[in-house]
């Protein structure tokens, strides 16, 4: 078969498929022209529940463009925030939630918009290597964690009786502990490299900002030993008394024989 004939043969096979595809998409678009707002919302919801988040967002946006007002449109705006959150599109989820709150500052579902915004920041995303290596969320950049905490704090302050309040409080405890662990890891880093003053400063951040966090004890240990390394005996003794008052069984202040190396030092 010569090349011109070969081209013609393949064209005769492909062209009907292309035309059929165009016809299918055209039929779908034509069908949308006659959709009611309920049909738009139902189809978008089906895409959302099937996990096709990008497809759902497109339908929600088409719904709003065709029907810019009404309860379905308002719910579609909330669902766009949720779909972006589920699709790991943090910035888009936050923007959609902010947009909803700006457009409807007195909406009865404002607590849900705040909840989704907080979840978008909260969602642990350590990337592919983080998942493979099972990295601690405390090793993430803490900015998103702090943003999540601030949003959840606003939700609790404004809507203490919200149906999302209990879950939000639990997440706030987790965030506090994770942020405290992050600051403690920085304090350890400075201590083990001889940056004792910097270690004290970061350990004090843990103690003052997160006094109820489980790692507060370790932060006090770093404070005591950093002051000792700096030759600041008075401050070391004062910190030791605080440690003894709050954690009397700690090896640094207990009557048991003290180990030559602190248990929290990893290297």
PESUL-V72761 format. One record per run of one state. SS is the DSSP state (hx for helix, st for strand, lp for the rest). FROM is the first residue (numbers start at 1). TO is the last residue. If there is no record, write none. Layout:
BEGIN
ss->SS from->FROM to->TO
ss->SS from->FROM to->TO
END
This chain:
BEGIN
ss->lp from->1 to->2
ss->hx from->3 to->33
ss->lp from->34 to->36
ss->hx from->37 to->49
ss->lp from->50 to->52
ss->hx from->53 to->66
ss->lp from->67 to->70
ss->hx from->71 to->86
ss->lp from->87 to->89
ss->hx from->90 to->103
ss->lp from->104 to->109
ss->hx from->110 to->122
ss->lp from->123 to->126
ss->hx from->127 to->133
ss->lp from->134 to->136
ss->hx from->137 to->139
ss->lp from->140 to->141
ss->hx from->142 to->158
ss->lp from->159 to->164
ss->hx from->165 to->192
ss->lp from->193 to->195
ss->hx from->196 to->209
ss->lp from->210 to->215
ss->hx from->216 to->230
ss->lp from->231 to->232
ss->hx from->233 to->246
ss->lp from->247 to->267
END
